[in-house]
Amino acid sequence: MTANEPVDDRAQQLFKLLVESYIDDGKPVASKALAEQPNVDVSAATVRNIMAELEGRGYVKSPHTSAGKVPTSQGLRFFVDSLLSIEPLDEAGIHSLEEHLNPDLPPSELVEMASNLLSHMTKMTCIVTLPRRDQSALRHVEFLNLEGDRVLVILVFNDREVQNRVIHTKSQYEDSDLLQAANFINREFGGLSLVSVRRGLLQSMQRDKDRMDSLMQAALDMATQAFDMPMGEDAAFVVSGESRLLDMSEDTETVRGLFEAFSRKGSVLHLLDQSLDARGIQLFIGEESGYGVLDELSLVASPYTVNGQVAGVLGVVGPTRMAYQKVIPVVDMTARMLGYALKHP
């Protein structure tokens, strides 16, 4: 069996049994044990030959001097892509998500709730990114004068989330100027995303640059700051079940590295960003992540959409021997229901 040849049915059957056994107890699987499985009608010697062929393809390996085999990351990828039978989320799980992901909750609370639920249901560490601010719909804006060139900006998103920001303007404005500027933005751009608001203001500026009045100038002066403030890195995502990382590895250095990865967030965010650009469930199994600290772990992630636009991503980090057939539907359904709960009115 060469690397490019398809895996025949008998080898697929034995490999599937091996992976399922390894996922159940985490122990190397001996050829004799596979040969004794129901519906396996070949000898232990034949199983050993097939395992040797699968090892040559990089699908299994011997972790130590034991005669048993375990699947590699490449083998688990083959298993997930070709042999996995997904188990739909049961009614109890769906009901729990419906009950707790209340659309009346603020977005930040919904994200935290989704993270907690997913961690509880999978018994793994869960990560959920907050909805992307540039896609949040602006419902209302107010500008209030403070001392000097400072202005308090009150932004209302989706009727459920309010943010206050203090900005410094290029000029001092009268209260009446600020009121007219806010009324202009609310009238022309209310209900649009912040990206659309910025784009619309810039287009207006281009059209009216030769006859721009004080109203437009005030609106532009403040909007370029108020609508272009990136969220702090600390607010990029929420993590639930970090303590479960301790259950994933007996290697204290690995666990320490995982905690550092979550605290730095850079590598985790990079993987989540890759999932943002794709549709449906995304899996990074073992070395596929490209980060050494995750070599013995898998990330199962899915983007969630709000009003048809990708707004964020959620996922779970667990051992490579996780029960993918159960974890995948939980992640998928949680993403769908979080997106629905965040749906703009």
N, C-alpha and C positions, 0 to 999 in steps of 0.2 A: 504494500500500500504506500504510494508516494504521496507527497504533500498536496499535490494537485488533484489526486483522485478523490471522488466522492466517498464518503464513509458508508459502507454497505449497511443493510438493515440489521444484521446480527451485531455488528460492532456498535451501531447506534443504540440498540437495546441494552447491551451490556454497559455501555458508557452512561446511559441514562440511569440505570440502576446504581452504578457506582456514585454518580453525582448525588442522587437522592439519598443514598446511605450516608455519604459524607456530610451532606447538609443536616441530616438528622442528628448525628452524634459527633461529627468532627474528627473521626478516626480514619486512618488508612484502611482501605478495603482490600482484602485478600482475594485472589483469584478463586480459591476454594469456596469462599463465602458467596461469591457471585454465581459460581456453578451450582450451588445448592438452592438458589432462588427459584420460586415457582415460575414455570413457563420458560426456564432456561434448560435447553436439552443438549448442551455440549459439555464436554469434560473440563476439569480444572486446567488440564494441559492446553486445551484449545483456548480457554479464557486467557491463560498466560500469554499465548502467542498473540492474541488480539490486543491485549494490554501493551505488549511490546511494540506492536504496530502503532497504537495510539500514542505511546510515548515518543515514538519516532516523529510523529506529527506535531508533538509539543502539547498534546491535550492532557496528558497525565504525567506524574512524576512520582518517584519514591522519596519521601521526605527524609528518610534516614535508612538504616540497615534493614528496616522492616520490609517484609515481602509485599506489604500492601501498597496500594497506589492512592493518590489524591489528585483531584483535577487541578490543572494550572489555570491561570487567568485566561489564557487563550482557550483552554477547554471549556471554562465556564461561559465564555463568550459564545462558543459554538452551541453549548447547551441552551443558553437563553435565546439565541437567534433561531435555532432549528428544532429543539426538542421540548421546549417548555410549554406546559399546559396551564394557562392562567386560570386562577380560581376567582370568580366574581366576588366582590365584597358582599358579605351577608347583610340581611335586612337590619340586624341590630347595629352594625357599623354605620350603615347609611342613616338610620334614625338618629344615632348619636351625633353625627355630623350636622344633620338638619336641625337638631335641637340646640346645639351649642353655637353654630355659625349663624347668629342672628343678624339679619341685614340692618337692624336698627343700631347695632354697635358701631362706634367709630372705627375707621380703617385700622388704626394702630392696635386696637383691642382685638379686632377680627384676626389680624395676622398673628398676634400672640396666642390667641385661642387655637388657631389652626396648627401652630407649631406644637403647642401642648398636646392637642388631640393626636396628632400624627406620631409624636414621640410615645404617647401612651399606647396607641394601637399597635405600633410596630416594635416597641421596646428598644428603640434605637435613638440615636441623636438626630434631631430634626433641625433644619434650617429653612427659614422662609424670609425672602427679601420683601421689604416694604414696597408698596405700589410706587412705581416710578413717578416722581413728582411732575415730570414734564408731560405726563399723560393725564394728570388729574384735571378735572374740569373746574374752571373758575366760575363760581356762582355770583360772587359779590366782592368788591374791593372798596375800602375807605382809606382816605389819607387824612391824618390829623397832625396839625402843627405842634412841634415841640420847640425847645429853645434853639436859637441859632438856625443852622441849616439842616437840622434834624427833623425827620418826618416819621411818624408812626404809621406803618402800613398794616391794615387788618385785611387778611385774605380769608375768604370763606370758600371751601371746596366741597362740592357735592352736598351742601346743606348739613353736613355732619362733622366737618373738621374745620377748625379755625386756627390760623397761624398769625402771630404778631411779629413784625420785623421793624427794626429801626434802621433807616437809611439816611445817608447824607446827600443832600441835593446840591446842584451847582449854584443855585440861586435861592433866595428866600422868597416864599410865595405867601400871598394872602390866603386866609381861610376860604374865601370865595373861589380863588383859583384852584385850590385843592378839591373843593366840592365839584366844580365843573369838570376837572380832569377825571375824577372818579366816576362821575355820571357818564362821561364820554366813553370810558373803558367799559363800564357795565352795560351801556346801551349797545356798543358796537361789538363787544367781544365776550359778553356773558355767556357761559355755557361751553366755551371752547377750552381746549387744553392750553397750558402755559406756552407750549411751543407755538401753537396757532396764534396766541395773543401777541407774542414777540414778533412773529412773522408778519402779522397784520399791521402792527404798529410801524415796523420798518418799511413796509410797502406804502403805508400812508405817508411816512416821512419822505419817501422817494417821490411820490406823486405831488406832494405839497411843499417841497423844499424851498421853492421860490416865494411862496406866500404863506409860510407856516405862521400861525398865530400863537399867542401866548398859551392858549388852551392846549394845543398840540405839543408845544414845547414842554409844558409842565408834565403832560402825560408821558412823553418820551423820557424826560429826565428821571422820573421816578420809576417808570415801568422797566427800564433797562436794568435797574438794580433790584427792584422788588420781585421781578419775575425771572431773575437769573442767578439766584443764590443757591448753589449746590447744597444738598443735604450733607451733613457731617458723616464721615465714614462710620462712626459709632452707631449711626442710625440705619446703616445700609441693610442689615438683616437682624432677625432675632433667632436665637438658638435655644432649643429646649432639650433637656435630657443629656446635658454635657457629662453628668456623672456616669452615664451609661458607657462612655468611652472606656471606663475602667474595666468593664465587663468584656471588652472586645479583644484585649491582648494581655498576656501575662508579662510582656516586655515593658518594663517601666519606662525605658527610654522612648519606646514607640508612643506610649500614652502621653509622656511629657511633650513629645513633638506634636501630637495631635492638639493638645491644649494650646500650645504656642501657635499652631496654624489657625486655630479659631480666634485667638486673641489678636493675631496680626491681620487676619481676614483676607489678605491679598490673594493667596492661592485659592482659597475657598470661593471668593467672589469671581475669580477668573473662570473656574469651572461652572459656576452658576450662570455667568454671562454667556458661556457657550450654549447652555440650555435655553437661554432667552431667545437665541437666534434660530431655534428649531421648534418643530411642532411635535407634541406628544411626549411620551416618556423617553428620557435620555439616561443611559447607563454608562458609568465609568467603573470598570471592573479592575481592581488591583492596579497594575502598572500602567493601565490605560490613562490614568489621570495625569501622568507625567510628574507627579510629586511623590518623592520617596516615602514621605511620612504616611501616604495613603496606599502603599504597595500591597498591604494585607487587608485592605478595606474596599468597599464598593460604595458608590454614590448613585442613588436612584432619584432622579429629579424630573420635574414637569413644570413647564410654564403655566401660569394662570392668566386668563384673559378677562378684561373688563370692557364691556360694550364692544366686543370684537377685536380689541387691541391687547397685545401682550403687555401686562402691567408688572409682572414679577415672576418669581420662580420659587418653588418649594421642593424640598428633597430630604432624604434620610441618608445618614452615613452609618454603615454597619459592616460586619465581617463579610468577606467574600462568600462565605458559606451561608448567607442569609437565604430565607425561603422566598426566592424571587417571585414565585407564582402567587404568593400572598401579599408581598410588599408592593409590587407593581400596581395592582388594582386599588390599594389603599391610597397610594400617592396620587394616582390618577383621579380618583373620586374626590379626594380632598382638594386638589387643584381646581376641579370643576366647581365644587360647591363654594370654595372661597371666592372664586371669580364671580359667581352668581350673587353671593352676599354683598360683594363690593360694587355690584352693578349700580351705575349712576341712576338716580331717579329721573 
